[in-house]
Amino acid sequence: MLVHNQVGGYRFLGVQDGPYSNGAVGDAGQDIVRARFEKPVPLEAGLKAAAQHVHAAGRPVLAITGFELRIPAPLTRSTFGSFNVGYVAQLKSLGVVVDGLMPAARTNVAPAAQAVAEPSVHAFTYTAPSARDRTAFVLAGVAEEKPADVASMLDSIVRQLSGRLDELGRSWDDATAIQLSGMEDMQGLLAERVLKKLRHGVVQGIHWYPSLPPIDDLKLEIDARSTGTELVLPV
């Protein structure tokens, strides 16, 4: 369901009892800024640092539209549920909640070679007023619907993302970045199964992260965004 976060200046695809939304789109006159930490910041401190940055930028904490997390290794479905309980509690303590729903989208992947020692915040996005007529949005990361061959998994991911873009009233042409996480051999398949379906968004290419989705029986994940400003924050 598309819910209006009036204070934050965006609408989001709310998920009942979910730890994050499926995506968000800025209101008229609102761009989306992406801020990435120089290196991932441990989860609790990272969420607080994101809220502090947004406040310093003159925006309410409810302007936060999404988080990109990094975890040491994929979780079982049970431990993933436990992780989400703590994550939601922290967001609620910061005030990132609208009508009982979590408005911020999320991507959460495990980098190769255990690049982080604990769950951490890699980046976050938030709305900011802009005179530019932008089509700002963020999509939460989507993994395959069920294990299959790589081509089928890529097809299912792109189908889900495309459906969410339709719900937000946006298209692949609006994307400024597309991120893929996976360790599978996809040589030759990306062009056929993904790039051909991104319309003019293909000009952005794909940012590949040698990582795995947050649940240990999943293999691939893709997210996308349309942001007008990209920042790197010192830690």
Stockholm file with secondary structure:
# STOCKHOLM 1.0

chainA/1-235         MLVHNQVGGYRFLGVQDGPYSNGAVGDAGQDIVRARFEKPVPLEAGLKAAAQHVHAAGRPVLAITGFELRIPAPLTRSTFGSFNVGYVAQLKSLGVVVDGLMPAARTNVAPAAQAVAEPSVHAFTYTAPSARDRTAFVLAGVAEEKPADVASMLDSIVRQLSGRLDELGRSWDDATAIQLSGMEDMQGLLAERVLKKLRHGVVQGIHWYPSLPPIDDLKLEIDARSTGTELVLPV
#=GR chainA/1-235 SS CEEEETTTTEEEECCTTCSSBSEEEECTTEEEEEEEEEEEEEHHHHHHHHHHHHHHTTCCGGGEEEEEEECSSCBCHHHHHHHHHHHHHHHHHHTCCBTTBCCCEEEEEEEGGGCCSSCEEEEEEEEEECSSCCCCEEEEEEECSSCCCHHHHHHHHHHHHHHHHHHHTCCGGGCSEEEEEECSCCTTHHHHHTGGGSGGGGGGCCEEESEECSBTTCCEEEEEEECSEEEEECC
#=GC SS_cons         CEEEETTTTEEEECCTTCSSBSEEEECTTEEEEEEEEEEEEEHHHHHHHHHHHHHHTTCCGGGEEEEEEECSSCBCHHHHHHHHHHHHHHHHHHTCCBTTBCCCEEEEEEEGGGCCSSCEEEEEEEEEECSSCCCCEEEEEEECSSCCCHHHHHHHHHHHHHHHHHHHTCCGGGCSEEEEEECSCCTTHHHHHTGGGSGGGGGGCCEEESEECSBTTCCEEEEEEECSEEEEECC
//
